């Protein structure tokens, strides 16, 4: 399974944390940064989170896919909840307007 990133996202829409250097403050991070550094060979020897994600997605897609799928599902559920809430607020506002109209017509 190969995961490809869609680079059509505008630069301002990307998470700035992706460009930050990964600090090697745990043993696991040290191993990952070393592995990613060997694969990506960054010019400044700094491994970013974006590089880590790219390598893990390429070398270990069965780890990344469930996370991505769960994130997509939660985002979709949130969008549906937002639509429901928007419709509820609209009905509530329409009810207030109708009530106001009735009072004005009395």
C-alpha positions in Angstrom: 0.0 0.0 0.0 1.4 3.4 -0.9 0.2 6.7 0.6 0.6 9.8 -1.4 0.3 13.3 0.0 -1.7 15.9 -1.9 0.6 18.9 -2.2 -2.1 21.1 -3.7 -2.8 22.6 -0.3 -2.0 26.3 -0.1 1.1 27.1 2.0 -1.0 29.1 4.5 -3.3 26.1 5.1 -0.5 23.8 6.2 0.2 23.2 9.8 3.3 25.2 10.7 4.3 22.4 13.2 5.1 20.2 10.2 8.2 22.4 9.4 9.6 22.3 13.0 12.6 20.3 13.8 11.9 17.2 15.8 13.6 17.2 19.2 15.2 13.9 20.2 14.0 14.0 23.8 13.0 10.3 24.0 14.6 7.1 22.9 11.9 6.4 20.3 12.2 9.9 18.8 16.0 9.4 18.6 15.5 6.1 16.7 12.9 7.7 14.4 14.9 10.8 13.7 18.0 8.8 12.9 16.0 6.5 10.6 14.3 9.4 8.8 17.6 11.3 8.6 19.2 8.4 6.9 16.4 8.1 4.4 15.8 11.8 3.7 19.3 13.1 4.1 18.3 16.7 4.9 20.8 19.3 3.9 20.9 20.9 7.3 20.7 17.6 9.2 17.4 18.7 10.8 14.5 16.2 10.5 11.1 17.8 10.5 7.8 16.4 11.5 6.7 16.5 7.9 9.7 14.3 6.9 8.8 11.8 9.7 5.2 11.6 8.5 6.3 11.1 4.9 8.7 8.3 5.8 6.3 6.5 8.2 3.5 6.8 5.6 5.8 5.3 3.0 7.4 2.5 5.2 4.5 1.8 7.6 1.2 2.7 5.9 -0.8 0.2 8.0 0.1 2.4 11.0 -0.8 5.7 9.4 -4.0 4.7 7.5 -6.2 3.9 10.6 -5.2 7.2 12.1 -6.0 9.1 8.9 -9.3 7.3 8.5 -10.3 8.0 12.1 -9.4 11.7 11.7 -11.4 11.8 8.5 -14.4 10.1 10.1 -14.3 12.5 13.1 -14.1 15.5 10.8 -17.0 14.3 8.8 -19.1 13.7 11.9 -18.2 17.2 13.2 -19.3 18.7 9.9 -22.6 17.0 10.1 -23.0 18.1 13.7 -22.2 21.7 12.7 -24.9 21.5 9.9 -27.5 20.2 12.4 -26.6 22.9 14.8 -26.8 25.6 12.1 -30.2 24.3 11.0 -31.4 24.3 14.6 -30.3 27.9 15.1 -31.9 28.9 11.8 -35.3 27.3 12.9 -35.0 29.0 16.2 -34.4 32.4 14.6 -37.2 31.9 12.1 -39.5 31.1 15.1 -38.5 34.3 16.8 -39.2 36.3 13.5 -42.6 34.7 13.1 -43.5 35.5 16.7 -42.4 39.1 16.2 -44.5 39.3 13.0 -47.6 38.0 14.9 -47.2 40.6 17.7 -46.8 43.4 15.1 -49.9 42.3 13.3 -52.1 42.2 16.4 
